[in-house]
């Protein structure tokens, strides 16, 4: 194996492993509120987090930012429909992925029937 590749290989493995070291936090419950601002893609809040890592919390209530782009639009529709129907959601946040305000982005959303 080429010597330069041998030197780069451990660095590449370390970089690829970084996302795997981030913690993902889970909650299940009804949507407490949905908030939109012209300057952001919006957030929603849900109770029930026993821990959310470095994501900002207030007595188990966590504000969660919608992702950008088509994923954000899709997740907004799921969250809004669930709130209107009074259905609970399973959500996950990754505390290594935050918007410019320090609010964690939504990682996974699942509607509970």
Helices and strands as residue ranges (DSSP letters): H 3-21, E 24-35, E 43-46, E 57-58, E 61-65, H 69-85, E 88-98, E 104-111
